[in-house]
Amino acid sequence: MKRAIKFTRRNIRRTPFQAIAASMVMLLTFLALQAFIILAAGSQTALRYFESKPQVIAFFKEGTTNQDVTAIENALKQEIRVTNIKFVSKEDALQIYREKNKNDPTLLELVTASILPASLEVSTKDPQDLAPIADILKREPVISEVIVPEDVVATLTSITRIIRYTGGATVGFLMVFATLVIIMIIGFKIRIKRTEIEIMRLLGASPGFVRTPFILEGMFYGVTGAVLAWIINYSLLWYFTPFLQGYLEDVKLLPVNLLFMLTLLGGSLVVACLVGAIGSFAAVRRYLKI
Amino acid sequence: MINFKSVSKKFGSNLALDNITLEIKQGEFVFIVGPCGAGKSTLLKILTRENLPTSGKIMVGNVDITKIKDSDVPKFRRKVGVVFQDFKLLDDRTVFEQVALTLEVQGKSDKEIQKAVEHTLKLVEIWDKRNLFPKQLSGGEAQRTAIARAIVGKPDIVLADEPTGDLDLKTAWGVIQLLNEINSWGTVILMATHNQEIVNTLKKRVVVLKQGKIVKDSKEGKYE
């Protein structure tokens, strides 16, 4: 194997432009693959967040008493579909508002607890239970408005589905393209090394000895592309984290979990080795008749 | 050592070797001579298992090389060194690397390779050229490199296909003397050539081929 690696290194070093071209194609493929995986995982996390968050928010009218609130809470506790009930008082609402707008003093000056309504956040086991719970709340005379973020979940579900399908199709296409590029480059190298291969065979090289450096070369291009793509994706995520965090608010997506990124790298390396090996193996089978 | 028994080789309808029977003993130096298309190169290619005969048997030692499995061919080839008229050196490797390649494919260690290559390059008198590339070598130096590559693995047989074909007479003599020296260690040399002067001066066994048949086989023979 040590010798095969030495031969591979020599093959790569002596045709640097082809090596760069092959690595670039693999880089693009893995850039797209990893970006789609990050997006899919991100949207899935966001979806889970919205599905698990108190889904129905009911705002109380001005003058609602504690007894009214307790009565509604008790009624909801009888519902097996309800998993959690949280009362947010006017003061709590002001606290949340202040926290969210701590960088904007003008907005803080204008708002007091009296103008913010108290609310009840009600979580359900299943998003499908949101509508019936919302109907119960709407019937209460002390409730002024009920917000059901079903639409957010529906939109996120559809976005996640689109990312999965378009991502899958794009990555599938790029994988095929990358494999064909590897076949083409390794095939070309086999052709230009015809004399060397012929001499090695006459000197008693086994078929494995001749083939292995070509297979390793294909894998090298895959691994190089995957590692570079991972570095670029991670750097971009790291760079844009402060900016994106402002939009994502409570959704705990950023900074991206290091374990997730390392798993992504590991998975990419496995796929890269496979694509490289399959491409170069196909080229060896097609062009290297030993 | 080498025994051809009724060996024939056909390429389509063309009979390249016609019922060849030939025995070569350990340590012999044999010239294979004859006009172009007589079957000299075919004979050598069959001995390296590049081609299989259409019929007949070829014993090398106790092994019938027409019967060995494809997976065992590399092992067999390590016992046979080959020298070509056009040297077949690799443009992107130095003299040292060309010779080391033989041992690399055999899986020898770097230390063994270093020692054996140094010894062989000194033997063929091109040690000082070890870091040069083929384009920087003269014809004689290139052929010496090719011979070093063929013998560094200590083969039992060296096949030389017109090794002096592209060389001037003086250089050619240097190459022949080198092959003669290798032969003196007990290595079988089978050399296909057109060069009458070399054949007639060296006075070794001469096998004359014509249209795929052996028409003459004589010890200390002449090529007319």
Chai-1 contact restraints between the chains, C-beta under 6 A:
chainA,res_idxA,chainB,res_idxB,connection_type,confidence,min_distance_angstrom,max_distance_angstrom,comment,restraint_id
A,R3,B,E104,contact,1.0,0.0,6.0,A-B,restraint_1
A,R14,B,D92,contact,1.0,0.0,6.0,A-B,restraint_2
A,E196,B,L90,contact,1.0,0.0,6.0,A-B,restraint_3
A,I199,B,K88,contact,1.0,0.0,6.0,A-B,restraint_4
A,M200,B,V105,contact,1.0,0.0,6.0,A-B,restraint_5
A,L202,B,V82,contact,1.0,0.0,6.0,A-B,restraint_6
A,L203,B,T102,contact,1.0,0.0,6.0,A-B,restraint_7
A,L203,B,V105,contact,1.0,0.0,6.0,A-B,restraint_8
A,G204,B,P74,contact,1.0,0.0,6.0,A-B,restraint_9
A,G204,B,R77,contact,1.0,0.0,6.0,A-B,restraint_10
A,G204,B,R78,contact,1.0,0.0,6.0,A-B,restraint_11
A,G204,B,V105,contact,1.0,0.0,6.0,A-B,restraint_12
A,A205,B,V105,contact,1.0,0.0,6.0,A-B,restraint_13
A,S206,B,P74,contact,1.0,0.0,6.0,A-B,restraint_14
A,F209,B,V105,contact,1.0,0.0,6.0,A-B,restraint_15
